Amino acid sequence: KNQVEQSPQSLIILEGKNCTLQCNYTVSPFSNLRWYKQDTGRGPVSLTIMTFSENTKSNGRYTATLDADTKQSSLHITASQLSDSASYICVVTFLSTSGTYKYIFGTGTRLKVLA
Amino acid sequence: DTAVSQTPKYLVTQMGNDKSIKCEQNLGHDTMYWYKQDSKKFLKIMFSYNNKELIINETVPNRFSPKSPDKAHLNLHINSLELGDSAVYFCASSQDWGTSGGALAAETQYFGPGTRLLVL
């Protein structure tokens, strides 16, 4: 069954600290993996998109890694800021047997950065 | 300038009513999407249109009908609203469907602010 699991479900860190969020998937055949940041009450904002041939991609203080062999991805946030407090959603795209692309969403990690 | 806009922002209505949510993007994108986010913050794609043509139609009740009058607009009409339809609905757009150049649907999607629908 195609699934995307994220951990931890929630995380609290102090401002300035680093943190890593995990995304494990069982989706096949894999097309790409995205990380989104969603602030409370707002729409998701794309952070990174990686295809199977990419194993790392950065966007400012956000660095995503992808291991297509173990089907794991992580999102590392460096020197966290209060504005990083948000939900982080992992989304995996795959090509279905009908020839259309499908999206599988993780349930997200809720990050809270404290001063 | 708002890239992807939705109206209304909030919608409170009675069960059984018919309502529409409008979405417009001024990014010149070819592809638009509708997503539903439930009370547990779980996102799910509903529809996608590319150049006014339906390309994704997930398992969604046929009470939901998307309409794309042109590339810049994708509206969502919901008939006979039910309590379970209460959610936040997000519209999004992307440059294209992302299959050109072997991109494998890896296009960046830009989301609107959401429409909070409450069915009483």
Interface residues (C-beta under 8 A of the other chain):
Chain A: S31 N32 Q38 G41 R42 G43 P44 V45 S46 I49 T51 S87 I89 V91 T93 T100 Y101 Y103 F105 T107 G108
Chain B: V4 K40 K41 F42 L43 K44 I45 I55 I56 F90 A92 A103 L104 A105 A106 E107 T108 Q109 Y110 F111 G112 P113 G114
